[in-house]
Every structure is written in structure tokens, then in C-alpha cells.
Amino acid sequence: MAKATFAGGCFWCTETLFSRLEGVLNATPGYTGGHIKNPAYREVCTGRTGHAECVHIEFDSNKISFSNLLEVFFDTHDPTTLNRQGGDTGTQYRSGIFYHSDEQKTLAKKFIDDLEKQQIFSSPIVTELTAFEVFYPAELEHQDYYNLNENQPYCVAVISPKVKKLLTKHTSKLK
């Protein structure tokens, strides 16, 4: 079992998307990249802890590759906006890849370089590429949020369009 940790804005979104992929065994929303231990949601939301909302993924690399995860990551959020995803603003919503090995670091850097060369995005990619240190799972009310609250306005307006894009663009990667 391999691990990957991505920050792509709201962790409700990233958990929802990655949990639908074949080979992903667990996609847990939480916090990484900060400077205090065991942060709570209310603390992370202030932006003062330095944490990013993220999804910590355990996956079977025989069924889905880290490169496939990178494809989904870059297709389902805006990696060109610093500390922002749509209406969500603050350092906790930054774009980041928290790599678990030198191989992941190399693959992510090459992936970003290729996207930049192909000019896939109209602005430069600002995705942080940082060594993984520690992950703190989010509180229970944030786990499986979309599936339990699909009709909540944020879910309808923000997450559902991302799910639709995933279902359309990455059909071969779905469970």
C-alpha cells in the first residue's frame, strides 16, 4: 500500500474525488504542513497554524499509479491561485503536494514542468511541493462530508461540478 497527500482547497472536495478512484483504499480529509500538533478545524480556519486542508490517500499502486493521482489532482482544482480555491481563501486552501518519497517528488516536479511547458493553465502553477511530515485526520463531522450532505448548498455549488468533471474526464479510473 502506497500513500499520497494532496492539498487542493477544501478537503470535502478532495476526499470526495479521490475516494471514487479504483485502487484508492482510503481518502481521509485532514491537515498537514503546519507548525502545531493536533490542530482543530477552528484553529486551521484562522490560517495561523500553517496547515493546509488536505486528503491523505492510501492506494494500491498496482491498480492506480501516483501519476494517475496527479492527473486527477491537477484536473480537479486550480493550481494557479495562491492560497485560494474559488471562494475559499486563506493558506489552509493552498495547492500542495506533500510527497512521501523522492520518487513522488520527482514525478510531481516533472508533471508540473510538463503542464507548464504545455501551457495547460493561463497562469503559472503555484502548487507547493513539500516533503510529507505528519497528517492529522479532520474531525468526524468532516469525514465523508459530501456523501452525507449532498444537498447542502456548498456541496451542490462547489463539489458536485467537480464530481461531474471527474465522472466525465476520468471514467477509466473510477471504482
Buried (B, 14 or more C-beta within 10 A) or exposed (E): EBBBBBBBBBBBBBBBBBBBBBBBEBBBBBBBBBEBEEBEBEBBBEBBBBBBBBBBBBBEBEBBBBEBBBBBBBBBBBBBBBBBBBEBBBBBBBBBBBBBBEEBBEBBEEBBEEBEEEEEBEEEBBBBBBEBEBBBEBEEEBBBBBEEBEEBEBBEEBBBEBBEBBEEEBEEBEE
